Amino acid sequence: METKRGAAPGGRNYTVSIAVAASCIENAQNLQLATLLAGQIARAAAIFNVDEVVVLDDSEEKLENQVSTAAALFARVLQFMETPQYLKKALIPMHPDLKFAGVLPPLDAPHHLRSTEWGPYREGVVRSSDAQTGSLIDVGLDKDAHVEQAVKPNVRVTLSMGAQPTTRLVGGKEVLAGQLVLPSEPREKGGLYWGYVTRLAHSLQDMMESCPFPGGYDLKVGTSERGERTPSCSLQLPPFRHLLVVFGGPEGLEHCLQHDPLGGWHADPAELFDRYLNTCFDQGSRTIRTEEAILISAAFLQPAIQQSAGA
């Protein structure tokens, strides 16, 4: 069995999150194009080791306390893309929004291990559970993994599997020995990129305040053609543990703020961020699409992020 490689040396104790306005999906002409756009954003997130993708529901047509159609589709495709291929059937229910998701190019991220690959960690779904014997977990191999804890069936879990396969007998069946770990452990201890979590935010305030990481986002960066023009080679960011980079829809973050509760306290979206950057000045096109802006900005910010992260 092939051993999966590609881990960064040491662990990574910081996180990078992006927030993307769902209006970019709303602007797509049909379901197939909307799916393709969401898939491109998922790929960009994986390429640049993004740990969280926040879907900012900035639709003007959404009802109070409800999720807009565009935001729901965006989140579903993001979750579909992030889920390892061998877990999709068990974890992703069929839905009309996912009609074209099967033709999207896969993330091929480190946690999307093939059946011929072995890695120190693996994602799985609990097949069965017993208080006496523990839980059997499908990890996409010819044998199930086993943990001693009783875990609720059909739940996704992260397992430490060891450097090489170790088997044991459980109820007369040969299984692989595993250990339950936090989903963050492959990143923090192994230096592996372990996918992203998808979160829905109903407003800019919800986006900022509902951070899942301890202490919240300690560095917030907004992107806009009206932002400051600092060359990438000169950009310096303060030390951080949890970075959030925010992207507006077709009409920018200014439009998001106009239709957001925070608009009553702030006239300029730059006031919401520690840095408000133009990451592609002197552009040749009148417009930069959101999926393009994410790739451009991620490459633009990467040197400053690596220099400042976790310092």
Stockholm file with secondary structure:
# STOCKHOLM 1.0

chainA/1-311         METKRGAAPGGRNYTVSIAVAASCIENAQNLQLATLLAGQIARAAAIFNVDEVVVLDDSEEKLENQVSTAAALFARVLQFMETPQYLKKALIPMHPDLKFAGVLPPLDAPHHLRSTEWGPYREGVVRSSDAQTGSLIDVGLDKDAHVEQAVKPNVRVTLSMGAQPTTRLVGGKEVLAGQLVLPSEPREKGGLYWGYVTRLAHSLQDMMESCPFPGGYDLKVGTSERGERTPSCSLQLPPFRHLLVVFGGPEGLEHCLQHDPLGGWHADPAELFDRYLNTCFDQGSRTIRTEEAILISAAFLQPAIQQSAGA
#=GR chainA/1-311 SS CEECCCCCSSCCCCEEEEEEETHHHHTSSSHHHHHHHHHHHHHHHHHTTCSEEEEECCCTTCCTTSCCHHHHHHHHHHHHHHSCGGGHHHHSCCCGGGTTGGGSCCCCCTTSCCTTEECSEEEEEEEEEETTTEEEEECSSSSCEEESSCCCTTCEEEEECCSSCCEEEETTEEEEECEEECTTHHHHTTCCCCCCEEEEESSHHHHHHTCSSTTCCSEEEEEEEEEECCCGGGCCCCCBSEEEEEECCTTHHHHHHHTSGGGGTCSSGGGGSSEEECSSCSCSSSCCCHHHHHHHHHHHHHHHHHHHBTC
#=GC SS_cons         CEECCCCCSSCCCCEEEEEEETHHHHTSSSHHHHHHHHHHHHHHHHHTTCSEEEEECCCTTCCTTSCCHHHHHHHHHHHHHHSCGGGHHHHSCCCGGGTTGGGSCCCCCTTSCCTTEECSEEEEEEEEEETTTEEEEECSSSSCEEESSCCCTTCEEEEECCSSCCEEEETTEEEEECEEECTTHHHHTTCCCCCCEEEEESSHHHHHHTCSSTTCCSEEEEEEEEEECCCGGGCCCCCBSEEEEEECCTTHHHHHHHTSGGGGTCSSGGGGSSEEECSSCSCSSSCCCHHHHHHHHHHHHHHHHHHHBTC
//
